[in-house]
Amino acid sequence: MANLRRSAIPLYTQIASSLRNEIESGTWPVGSKLPAMNQLADRFGVATQTMRQALGLLEAEGLVLRRQGIGTVVQNDPRDLHWLKLPNDWPSLVGMLDKINVHVMLVEASDRMPKLREDDGKPANAYKYVKRVHYSNDDPFCVIEFYLSAEVYLRAPKQFRRSTVIPVLAGMKDVDICKVRQSISIDVADAETAKHLDIPLANPIARVRRLIADTEGRVTYVAEALYRSDVIRLEMDLSPAKKRP
């Protein structure tokens, strides 16, 4: 318990993560009932209210169902809820983003420049900045903010406003795409992100940064996407290469 209290992440979020892992590992299979609220609170050494908040997170994710007089029953395995597979190659990335619907445009501006890392490349002369929310079946699952070269944006402004950027870029024959990078880190939702994604404050999220540069090292596109942790999964094939006979 001491390790939990030293963390900057709220206690109820850490406890929810611990129980989520137990459900996924089979300690609490689908259909089983979790211990009573006061028993769980004693186990984690927290107040009943903190335990109630932790179970509230799991219920919001669809993992458990709480019913008065019955208790807390496991409804789903976390692996069944992770419907969005994060791509690890260019064709898969284009294919995934091509299926996403853009519902909400939050910010659009032309006077902002991205913060580039030393090894990202050279900035374009100007960028179009956009921040928006992506939905699936009326449920928000991603908040994304991106910078797109203004020169490229002006070639197809209507398409870029209606669709996700990368599939449009991939279909433009006059756009030079050379370097494509993607990095993923785990974070927690701040107040604004939690509001847009309809999740509790400090809920786990996946922070995905994507960058595209041309053959001259000029950054055409850079984006940061914040995904709900309960919808994404990352799979990689690490099988060793077969030896030739």
Backbone as CSV, one residue per row, in Angstrom:
resi,resn,N_x,N_y,N_z,CA_x,CA_y,CA_z,C_x,C_y,C_z
1,MET,0.818,-1.200,0.000,0.000,0.000,0.000,0.857,1.256,0.000
2,ALA,2.027,1.185,0.641,2.901,2.361,0.689,3.311,2.789,-0.704
3,ASN,3.573,1.835,-1.590,3.966,2.166,-2.950,2.852,2.901,-3.678
4,LEU,1.601,2.502,-3.441,0.477,3.176,-4.076,0.386,4.618,-3.617
5,ARG,0.545,4.854,-2.335,0.382,6.203,-1.800,1.492,7.145,-2.259
6,ARG,2.656,6.610,-2.602,3.752,7.481,-3.051,3.576,7.916,-4.493
7,SER,2.697,7.259,-5.232,2.506,7.585,-6.642,1.684,8.857,-6.805
8,ALA,1.933,9.575,-7.910,1.157,10.778,-8.208,-0.217,10.428,-8.781
9,ILE,-0.407,9.196,-9.215,-1.688,8.753,-9.756,-2.658,8.514,-8.603
10,PRO,-3.898,8.974,-8.696,-4.863,8.791,-7.602,-4.990,7.327,-7.184
11,LEU,-5.230,7.118,-5.886,-5.330,5.772,-5.341,-6.396,4.938,-6.041
12,TYR,-7.567,5.549,-6.276,-8.645,4.767,-6.866,-8.311,4.300,-8.279
13,THR,-7.519,5.110,-9.008,-7.093,4.710,-10.354,-6.127,3.538,-10.277
14,GLN,-5.216,3.568,-9.310,-4.262,2.466,-9.144,-4.977,1.174,-8.736
15,ILE,-5.951,1.300,-7.841,-6.690,0.115,-7.393,-7.495,-0.468,-8.551
16,ALA,-8.124,0.407,-9.345,-8.880,-0.070,-10.513,-7.963,-0.808,-11.479
17,SER,-6.743,-0.290,-11.664,-5.785,-0.946,-12.551,-5.405,-2.327,-12.021
18,SER,-5.229,-2.433,-10.689,-4.881,-3.714,-10.077,-6.000,-4.730,-10.269
19,LEU,-7.230,-4.307,-10.035,-8.365,-5.216,-10.213,-8.567,-5.565,-11.689
20,ARG,-8.317,-4.613,-12.557,-8.430,-4.865,-13.998,-7.451,-5.955,-14.420
21,ASN,-6.241,-5.876,-13.905,-5.240,-6.901,-14.220,-5.661,-8.273,-13.685
22,GLU,-6.275,-8.285,-12.504,-6.727,-9.551,-11.925,-7.857,-10.166,-12.751
23,ILE,-8.741,-9.319,-13.256,-9.821,-9.820,-14.114,-9.249,-10.397,-15.400
24,GLU,-8.288,-9.659,-15.980,-7.696,-10.116,-17.238,-6.910,-11.410,-17.054
25,SER,-6.265,-11.590,-15.896,-5.461,-12.791,-15.657,-6.304,-13.999,-15.280
26,GLY,-7.616,-13.777,-15.015,-8.488,-14.892,-14.698,-8.746,-15.094,-13.215
27,THR,-8.160,-14.250,-12.372,-8.429,-14.347,-10.934,-9.927,-14.173,-10.665
28,TRP,-10.530,-13.250,-11.408,-11.973,-13.018,-11.315,-12.551,-13.206,-12.719
29,PRO,-12.970,-14.413,-13.082,-13.497,-14.656,-14.432,-14.860,-14.006,-14.647
30,VAL,-15.241,-13.884,-15.908,-16.549,-13.319,-16.239,-17.650,-14.132,-15.552
31,GLY,-18.560,-13.427,-14.892,-19.652,-14.071,-14.173,-19.400,-14.221,-12.690
32,SER,-18.157,-14.076,-12.260,-17.843,-14.204,-10.834,-18.158,-12.904,-10.107
33,LYS,-18.271,-12.985,-8.790,-18.588,-11.820,-7.968,-17.363,-11.416,-7.162
34,LEU,-17.059,-10.126,-7.198,-15.937,-9.609,-6.423,-16.298,-9.600,-4.935
35,PRO,-15.296,-9.573,-4.060,-15.577,-9.465,-2.625,-16.375,-8.199,-2.321
36,ALA,-16.986,-8.179,-1.150,-17.782,-7.025,-0.740,-16.921,-5.765,-0.687
37,MET,-17.575,-4.619,-0.802,-16.880,-3.334,-0.841,-15.942,-3.148,0.362
38,ASN,-16.444,-3.450,1.570,-15.612,-3.233,2.761,-14.435,-4.201,2.807
39,GLN,-14.604,-5.402,2.247,-13.506,-6.364,2.199,-12.410,-5.878,1.249
40,LEU,-12.823,-5.363,0.098,-11.848,-4.822,-0.857,-11.149,-3.601,-0.274
41,ALA,-11.903,-2.755,0.414,-11.306,-1.569,1.032,-10.259,-1.971,2.068
42,ASP,-10.555,-2.991,2.854,-9.593,-3.473,3.850,-8.360,-4.060,3.176
43,ARG,-8.601,-4.776,2.100,-7.475,-5.403,1.389,-6.486,-4.354,0.882
44,PHE,-7.006,-3.273,0.311,-6.133,-2.232,-0.253,-5.779,-1.150,0.767
45,GLY,-6.379,-1.215,1.942,-6.061,-0.244,2.986,-6.537,1.152,2.685
46,VAL,-7.745,1.255,2.101,-8.283,2.564,1.740,-9.688,2.710,2.302
47,ALA,-10.213,3.921,2.239,-11.576,4.183,2.684,-12.572,3.575,1.706
48,THR,-13.771,3.335,2.188,-14.819,2.756,1.338,-15.116,3.647,0.138
49,GLN,-15.070,4.960,0.332,-15.336,5.893,-0.758,-14.304,5.745,-1.871
50,THR,-13.039,5.565,-1.498,-11.991,5.360,-2.499,-12.236,4.073,-3.274
51,MET,-12.641,3.021,-2.556,-12.935,1.751,-3.211,-14.122,1.888,-4.153
52,ARG,-15.112,2.665,-3.729,-16.291,2.884,-4.569,-15.903,3.601,-5.866
53,GLN,-14.975,4.556,-5.773,-14.503,5.255,-6.969,-13.776,4.297,-7.918
54,ALA,-12.971,3.395,-7.357,-12.229,2.438,-8.185,-13.185,1.520,-8.940
55,LEU,-14.196,1.007,-8.239,-15.174,0.140,-8.898,-16.003,0.925,-9.912
56,GLY,-16.189,2.216,-9.638,-16.908,3.060,-10.594,-16.175,3.162,-11.919
57,LEU,-14.832,3.228,-11.865,-14.041,3.247,-13.100,-14.256,1.970,-13.893
58,LEU,-14.196,0.831,-13.206,-14.359,-0.458,-13.893,-15.763,-0.608,-14.462
59,GLU,-16.747,-0.072,-13.752,-18.115,-0.151,-14.250,-18.286,0.738,-15.481
60,ALA,-17.658,1.915,-15.465,-17.733,2.816,-16.616,-17.105,2.182,-17.852
61,GLU,-16.114,1.316,-17.650,-15.461,0.629,-18.758,-16.258,-0.589,-19.229
62,GLY,-17.278,-0.964,-18.486,-18.067,-2.129,-18.863,-17.511,-3.439,-18.362
63,LEU,-16.537,-3.369,-17.440,-15.925,-4.601,-16.931,-16.758,-5.246,-15.836
64,VAL,-17.376,-4.432,-14.995,-18.171,-4.972,-13.883,-19.537,-4.303,-13.866
65,LEU,-20.454,-4.924,-13.138,-21.789,-4.372,-12.953,-22.105,-4.423,-11.471
66,ARG,-22.455,-3.283,-10.897,-22.774,-3.211,-9.463,-24.277,-3.145,-9.271
67,ARG,-24.796,-4.024,-8.430,-26.219,-4.051,-8.146,-26.448,-4.177,-6.641
68,GLN,-27.298,-3.313,-6.124,-27.589,-3.331,-4.690,-28.225,-4.662,-4.305
69,GLY,-27.728,-5.262,-3.249,-28.239,-6.535,-2.787,-27.602,-7.729,-3.453
70,ILE,-26.874,-7.489,-4.553,-26.210,-8.582,-5.271,-24.698,-8.473,-5.131
71,GLY,-24.173,-7.270,-5.323,-22.734,-7.065,-5.254,-22.175,-6.658,-6.613
72,THR,-20.884,-6.834,-6.784,-20.190,-6.445,-8.011,-19.827,-7.689,-8.802
73,VAL,-20.397,-7.802,-9.994,-20.211,-8.981,-10.836,-19.373,-8.621,-12.061
74,VAL,-18.424,-9.472,-12.405,-17.578,-9.256,-13.585,-18.401,-9.505,-14.837
75,GLN,-18.449,-8.517,-15.716,-19.274,-8.599,-16.921,-18.481,-8.937,-18.181
76,ASN,-17.258,-8.452,-18.260,-16.460,-8.633,-19.473,-14.995,-8.813,-19.120
77,ASP,-14.271,-9.414,-20.039,-12.819,-9.504,-19.950,-12.246,-8.253,-20.612
78,PRO,-11.248,-7.591,-20.014,-10.685,-6.386,-20.635,-10.242,-6.597,-22.074
79,ARG,-9.770,-7.793,-22.385,-9.292,-8.049,-23.748,-10.415,-7.979,-24.765
80,ASP,-11.663,-8.234,-24.342,-12.792,-8.191,-25.262,-13.199,-6.766,-25.611
81,LEU,-12.781,-5.805,-24.795,-13.177,-4.415,-25.007,-12.177,-3.652,-25.859
82,HIS,-10.972,-4.171,-26.008,-9.926,-3.460,-26.744,-10.081,-3.714,-28.243
83,TRP,-11.004,-2.987,-28.855,-11.370,-3.250,-30.245,-10.456,-2.543,-31.247
84,LEU,-9.710,-1.554,-30.801,-8.891,-0.784,-31.732,-7.435,-1.230,-31.656
85,LYS,-6.977,-1.892,-32.681,-5.596,-2.362,-32.725,-4.703,-1.271,-33.305
86,LEU,-3.752,-0.793,-32.497,-2.834,0.232,-32.986,-1.896,-0.377,-34.024
87,PRO,-1.798,0.228,-35.180,-0.974,-0.341,-36.264,0.517,-0.144,-36.015
88,ASN,1.310,-1.027,-36.588,2.763,-0.877,-36.501,3.423,-0.912,-37.879
89,ASP,2.653,-0.621,-38.926,3.233,-0.446,-40.264,2.356,0.549,-41.031
90,TRP,2.894,1.096,-42.108,2.224,2.163,-42.851,0.877,1.741,-43.449
91,PRO,0.786,0.616,-44.168,-0.525,0.234,-44.722,-1.599,0.053,-43.651
92,SER,-1.234,-0.545,-42.513,-2.211,-0.754,-41.443,-2.646,0.576,-40.832
93,LEU,-1.700,1.508,-40.711,-2.022,2.825,-40.162,-3.020,3.548,-41.066
94,VAL,-2.748,3.543,-42.366,-3.659,4.196,-43.320,-5.028,3.538,-43.275
95,GLY,-5.050,2.193,-43.247,-6.311,1.475,-43.231,-7.134,1.747,-41.985
96,MET,-6.470,1.783,-40.822,-7.191,2.041,-39.581,-7.790,3.440,-39.561
97,LEU,-6.992,4.435,-39.916,-7.449,5.821,-39.847,-8.491,6.132,-40.910
98,ASP,-8.490,5.381,-41.992,-9.460,5.607,-43.056,-10.877,5.256,-42.617
99,LYS,-10.998,4.436,-41.557,-12.317,4.000,-41.081,-12.869,4.883,-39.959
100,ILE,-12.091,5.870,-39.517,-12.492,6.706,-38.395,-13.319,7.896,-38.875
101,ASN,-14.386,8.173,-38.146,-15.231,9.319,-38.462,-14.861,10.513,-37.589
102,VAL,-14.742,11.661,-38.203,-14.448,12.898,-37.478,-15.772,13.577,-37.137
103,HIS,-16.075,13.714,-35.853,-17.352,14.294,-35.432,-17.227,15.718,-34.918
104,VAL,-16.173,16.016,-34.201,-16.095,17.308,-33.515,-14.787,18.021,-33.853
105,MET,-14.889,19.242,-34.333,-13.714,20.087,-34.552,-13.648,21.076,-33.397
106,LEU,-12.616,20.975,-32.568,-12.522,21.817,-31.377,-11.800,23.125,-31.643
107,VAL,-10.679,23.047,-32.342,-9.850,24.226,-32.588,-9.299,24.135,-33.999
108,GLU,-9.211,25.271,-34.642,-8.558,25.327,-35.947,-7.848,26.661,-36.044
109,ALA,-6.549,26.648,-36.320,-5.772,27.884,-36.357,-4.621,27.739,-37.341
110,SER,-4.091,28.883,-37.752,-2.992,28.874,-38.723,-1.773,29.646,-38.239
111,ASP,-1.763,30.007,-36.970,-0.665,30.828,-36.457,0.125,30.111,-35.366
112,ARG,0.104,28.778,-35.373,0.819,28.019,-34.363,1.836,27.112,-35.034
113,MET,2.947,26.907,-34.355,4.001,26.033,-34.865,4.212,24.878,-33.885
114,PRO,4.502,23.682,-34.382,4.696,22.537,-33.493,6.043,22.583,-32.792
115,LYS,6.111,21.925,-31.641,7.381,21.749,-30.952,8.016,20.464,-31.463
116,LEU,9.077,20.605,-32.225,9.733,19.451,-32.826,10.942,19.037,-32.008
117,ARG,11.191,17.742,-31.983,12.364,17.227,-31.303,13.581,17.351,-32.225
118,GLU,14.734,17.207,-31.650,15.969,17.440,-32.403,16.093,16.532,-33.618
119,ASP,15.631,15.287,-33.501,15.784,14.343,-34.605,14.523,14.212,-35.452
120,ASP,13.539,15.103,-35.263,12.308,15.025,-36.050,12.519,15.462,-37.493
121,GLY,13.261,16.537,-37.683,13.452,17.097,-39.011,13.270,18.603,-38.984
122,LYS,13.231,19.189,-40.166,13.093,20.644,-40.287,11.617,21.029,-40.348
123,PRO,11.237,22.152,-39.727,9.839,22.572,-39.794,9.487,23.141,-41.167
124,ALA,8.224,23.034,-41.534,7.724,23.696,-42.735,7.612,25.194,-42.444
125,ASN,7.361,25.974,-43.474,7.268,27.425,-43.287,6.070,27.811,-42.427
126,ALA,4.975,27.083,-42.573,3.756,27.373,-41.810,2.930,26.099,-41.700
127,TYR,2.071,26.059,-40.681,1.256,24.875,-40.440,-0.199,25.253,-40.198
128,LYS,-1.066,24.294,-40.476,-2.459,24.371,-40.074,-2.593,23.523,-38.821
129,TYR,-3.076,24.118,-37.738,-3.237,23.399,-36.473,-4.705,23.062,-36.264
130,VAL,-4.958,21.813,-35.889,-6.338,21.366,-35.664,-6.368,20.458,-34.438
131,LYS,-7.411,20.613,-33.640,-7.655,19.710,-32.520,-9.091,19.219,-32.632
132,ARG,-9.284,17.888,-32.571,-10.624,17.357,-32.717,-10.788,16.024,-31.998
133,VAL,-12.025,15.554,-31.967,-12.367,14.321,-31.266,-12.861,13.289,-32.271
134,HIS,-12.410,12.052,-32.108,-12.873,10.954,-32.957,-13.852,10.089,-32.171
135,TYR,-14.879,9.619,-32.864,-15.939,8.838,-32.244,-16.105,7.493,-32.935
136,SER,-16.666,6.552,-32.182,-17.109,5.274,-32.733,-18.471,4.976,-32.131
137,ASN,-19.494,4.882,-32.994,-20.859,4.642,-32.521,-21.274,5.651,-31.443
138,ASP,-20.975,6.918,-31.699,-21.341,8.022,-30.808,-20.569,8.032,-29.488
139,ASP,-19.560,7.193,-29.366,-18.732,7.175,-28.160,-17.351,7.744,-28.482
140,PRO,-16.907,8.788,-27.769,-15.578,9.347,-28.036,-14.485,8.385,-27.579
141,PHE,-13.455,8.208,-28.401,-12.360,7.323,-28.007,-10.988,7.939,-28.224
142,CYS,-10.929,9.105,-28.870,-9.618,9.702,-29.147,-9.744,11.217,-29.268
143,VAL,-8.820,11.918,-28.605,-8.640,13.354,-28.815,-7.310,13.526,-29.521
144,ILE,-7.319,14.226,-30.635,-6.082,14.381,-31.409,-5.853,15.851,-31.743
145,GLU,-4.606,16.263,-31.644,-4.222,17.577,-32.138,-3.058,17.375,-33.095
146,PHE,-3.136,18.059,-34.236,-2.096,17.851,-35.244,-1.726,19.159,-35.929
147,TYR,-0.526,19.135,-36.483,-0.015,20.231,-37.297,0.259,19.667,-38.695
148,LEU,-0.358,20.272,-39.691,-0.181,19.843,-41.085,0.393,21.005,-41.877
149,SER,1.421,20.722,-42.673,2.025,21.763,-43.496,0.935,22.571,-44.203
150,ALA,0.964,23.893,-44.060,-0.056,24.749,-44.654,-0.092,24.597,-46.168
151,GLU,1.069,24.424,-46.764,1.133,24.278,-48.215,0.405,23.012,-48.659
152,VAL,0.563,21.936,-47.906,-0.126,20.682,-48.225,-1.618,20.809,-47.924
153,TYR,-1.955,21.429,-46.818,-3.368,21.588,-46.437,-4.149,22.314,-47.527
154,LEU,-3.565,23.341,-48.116,-4.269,24.148,-49.109,-4.510,23.399,-50.412
155,ARG,-3.886,22.240,-50.590,-4.135,21.446,-51.792,-5.478,20.718,-51.719
156,ALA,-5.934,20.428,-50.519,-7.197,19.692,-50.372,-7.864,20.056,-49.044
157,PRO,-8.203,21.318,-48.812,-8.735,21.743,-47.516,-10.039,21.052,-47.128
158,LYS,-10.928,20.821,-48.078,-12.200,20.179,-47.767,-11.994,18.743,-47.299
159,GLN,-11.102,18.023,-47.956,-10.824,16.644,-47.568,-10.213,16.578,-46.174
160,PHE,-9.270,17.469,-45.909,-8.608,17.460,-44.603,-9.579,17.848,-43.480
161,ARG,-10.576,18.655,-43.797,-11.553,19.041,-42.777,-12.550,17.915,-42.495
162,ARG,-12.861,17.118,-43.516,-13.882,16.074,-43.368,-13.315,14.741,-42.904
163,SER,-12.030,14.493,-43.183,-11.462,13.162,-42.975,-10.233,13.209,-42.080
164,THR,-9.783,12.017,-41.659,-8.510,11.942,-40.955,-7.390,12.228,-41.947
165,VAL,-6.298,12.785,-41.448,-5.279,13.360,-42.328,-4.470,12.307,-43.084
166,ILE,-3.995,11.284,-42.390,-3.033,10.365,-42.994,-3.576,9.642,-44.229
167,PRO,-4.812,9.126,-44.232,-5.319,8.510,-45.467,-5.375,9.493,-46.639
168,VAL,-5.689,10.764,-46.355,-5.710,11.763,-47.424,-4.303,11.978,-47.961
169,LEU,-3.334,12.097,-47.054,-1.940,12.257,-47.483,-1.484,11.071,-48.323
170,ALA,-1.841,9.869,-47.878,-1.415,8.655,-48.585,-1.958,8.601,-50.008
171,GLY,-3.100,9.231,-50.226,-3.704,9.208,-51.553,-3.285,10.348,-52.458
172,MET,-2.458,11.260,-51.961,-2.012,12.405,-52.763,-0.688,12.073,-53.446
173,LYS,-0.720,11.950,-54.750,0.466,11.540,-55.499,1.575,12.586,-55.479
174,ASP,1.212,13.842,-55.261,2.219,14.905,-55.284,2.789,15.218,-53.902
175,VAL,2.476,14.387,-52.904,3.018,14.577,-51.558,4.112,13.544,-51.317
176,ASP,5.270,14.035,-50.935,6.436,13.178,-50.705,6.426,12.675,-49.253
177,ILE,6.247,11.365,-49.085,6.266,10.759,-47.752,7.490,9.850,-47.660
178,CYS,8.414,10.217,-46.780,9.659,9.454,-46.654,9.779,8.820,-45.269
179,LYS,9.781,9.634,-44.246,9.944,9.140,-42.872,8.613,9.175,-42.147
180,VAL,8.245,8.044,-41.536,7.020,7.959,-40.735,7.396,7.352,-39.385
181,ARG,7.091,8.061,-38.313,7.404,7.582,-36.963,6.157,7.548,-36.096
182,GLN,6.137,6.580,-35.185,5.055,6.487,-34.212,5.637,6.055,-32.879
183,SER,5.300,6.772,-31.823,5.739,6.401,-30.479,4.524,6.369,-29.562
184,ILE,4.582,5.498,-28.554,3.449,5.304,-27.653,3.933,5.365,-26.216
185,SER,3.205,6.089,-25.379,3.504,6.145,-23.949,2.190,6.099,-23.175
186,ILE,2.273,5.724,-21.910,1.100,5.632,-21.052,1.028,6.873,-20.175
187,ASP,-0.158,7.425,-20.043,-0.342,8.650,-19.266,-1.703,8.582,-18.568
188,VAL,-2.081,9.660,-17.895,-3.405,9.753,-17.291,-4.098,10.998,-17.837
189,ALA,-5.424,10.955,-17.881,-6.204,12.035,-18.476,-6.267,13.260,-17.571
190,ASP,-5.979,14.434,-18.146,-6.192,15.677,-17.410,-7.679,16.046,-17.521
191,ALA,-8.064,17.160,-16.940,-9.480,17.524,-16.873,-10.092,17.688,-18.266
192,GLU,-9.383,18.356,-19.165,-9.929,18.598,-20.501,-10.067,17.299,-21.283
193,THR,-9.027,16.460,-21.242,-9.069,15.190,-21.960,-10.161,14.289,-21.403
194,ALA,-10.277,14.235,-20.080,-11.319,13.419,-19.450,-12.703,13.863,-19.897
195,LYS,-12.904,15.157,-20.024,-14.202,15.678,-20.454,-14.510,15.258,-21.885
196,HIS,-13.540,15.409,-22.785,-13.776,15.082,-24.191,-13.956,13.584,-24.419
197,LEU,-13.260,12.765,-23.641,-13.346,11.314,-23.819,-14.407,10.671,-22.931
198,ASP,-15.060,11.481,-22.118,-16.108,10.990,-21.218,-15.574,9.895,-20.295
199,ILE,-14.431,10.183,-19.656,-13.825,9.260,-18.710,-13.496,10.020,-17.436
200,PRO,-13.272,9.332,-16.313,-12.921,10.023,-15.064,-11.553,10.693,-15.158
201,LEU,-11.383,11.737,-14.375,-10.097,12.415,-14.276,-9.021,11.429,-13.830
202,ALA,-7.850,11.510,-14.433,-6.694,10.664,-14.113,-6.867,9.218,-14.567
203,ASN,-7.858,8.954,-15.402,-8.009,7.610,-15.959,-6.840,7.336,-16.913
204,PRO,-6.347,6.098,-17.000,-5.238,5.805,-17.908,-5.601,6.086,-19.366
205,ILE,-4.652,6.626,-20.111,-4.807,6.860,-21.540,-3.501,6.466,-22.237
206,ALA,-3.591,6.246,-23.527,-2.400,5.994,-24.333,-2.106,7.245,-25.152
207,ARG,-0.891,7.740,-25.049,-0.467,8.934,-25.780,0.343,8.476,-26.991
208,VAL,-0.169,8.726,-28.187,0.475,8.269,-29.419,0.921,9.483,-30.229
209,ARG,2.199,9.537,-30.524,2.741,10.640,-31.322,3.116,10.099,-32.705
210,ARG,2.664,10.783,-33.752,2.969,10.370,-35.121,3.587,11.536,-35.878
211,LEU,4.556,11.210,-36.726,5.264,12.241,-37.484,5.551,11.742,-38.895
212,ILE,5.374,12.639,-39.863,5.677,12.332,-41.265,6.591,13.431,-41.797
213,ALA,7.682,13.018,-42.460,8.611,13.973,-43.065,8.908,13.556,-44.498
214,ASP,9.326,14.521,-45.318,9.626,14.227,-46.722,11.097,13.864,-46.898
215,THR,11.514,13.658,-48.138,12.885,13.223,-48.416,13.922,14.277,-48.054
216,GLU,13.504,15.525,-47.935,14.418,16.597,-47.552,14.451,16.797,-46.034
217,GLY,13.743,15.944,-45.318,13.726,16.054,-43.861,12.786,17.105,-43.325
218,ARG,11.891,17.599,-44.162,10.932,18.622,-43.724,9.696,17.929,-43.156
219,VAL,9.273,18.341,-41.966,8.137,17.711,-41.293,6.832,18.197,-41.917
220,THR,6.131,17.268,-42.546,4.849,17.581,-43.177,3.707,17.530,-42.174
221,TYR,3.807,16.600,-41.234,2.679,16.343,-40.319,3.224,15.824,-39.004
222,VAL,2.701,16.345,-37.908,3.035,15.825,-36.584,1.767,15.901,-35.743
223,ALA,1.478,14.820,-35.030,0.228,14.751,-34.270,0.446,14.046,-32.947
224,GLU,-0.422,14.376,-32.001,-0.460,13.664,-30.730,-1.904,13.249,-30.491
225,ALA,-2.112,11.935,-30.411,-3.444,11.382,-30.215,-3.527,10.755,-28.830
226,LEU,-4.592,11.073,-28.092,-4.815,10.534,-26.759,-5.986,9.563,-26.835
227,TYR,-5.701,8.273,-26.639,-6.717,7.229,-26.754,-7.173,6.754,-25.376
228,ARG,-8.459,6.444,-25.252,-8.948,5.765,-24.058,-8.231,4.427,-23.929
229,SER,-7.767,4.120,-22.738,-7.011,2.882,-22.543,-7.871,1.634,-22.670
230,ASP,-9.198,1.786,-22.532,-10.057,0.610,-22.568,-10.484,0.223,-23.976
231,VAL,-9.978,0.933,-25.005,-10.375,0.575,-26.369,-9.205,0.108,-27.227
232,ILE,-7.974,0.389,-26.812,-6.848,0.091,-27.699,-6.062,-1.134,-27.245
233,ARG,-5.367,-1.708,-28.206,-4.417,-2.771,-27.906,-3.276,-2.651,-28.908
234,LEU,-2.109,-3.111,-28.510,-0.933,-3.084,-29.367,-0.384,-4.489,-29.466
235,GLU,-0.271,-4.983,-30.684,0.260,-6.315,-30.910,1.474,-6.224,-31.839
236,MET,2.504,-6.982,-31.524,3.693,-7.029,-32.363,4.133,-8.475,-32.536
237,ASP,4.510,-8.823,-33.740,4.996,-10.168,-34.021,6.507,-10.191,-33.783
238,LEU,6.917,-10.848,-32.724,8.335,-10.921,-32.365,8.924,-12.295,-32.665
239,SER,8.243,-13.036,-33.524,8.725,-14.378,-33.853,10.092,-14.302,-34.518
240,PRO,11.019,-15.197,-34.135,12.320,-15.209,-34.788,12.207,-15.655,-36.227
241,ALA,13.082,-15.114,-37.052,13.071,-15.491,-38.472,13.408,-16.974,-38.607
242,LYS,12.711,-17.638,-39.515,12.979,-19.062,-39.740,14.317,-19.253,-40.420
243,LYS,15.053,-20.219,-39.924,16.357,-20.506,-40.507,16.188,-21.303,-41.788
244,ARG,16.978,-20.940,-42.754,16.936,-21.679,-44.024,17.593,-23.039,-43.857
245,PRO,17.032,-24.080,-44.499,17.632,-25.428,-44.380,18.988,-25.491,-45.067
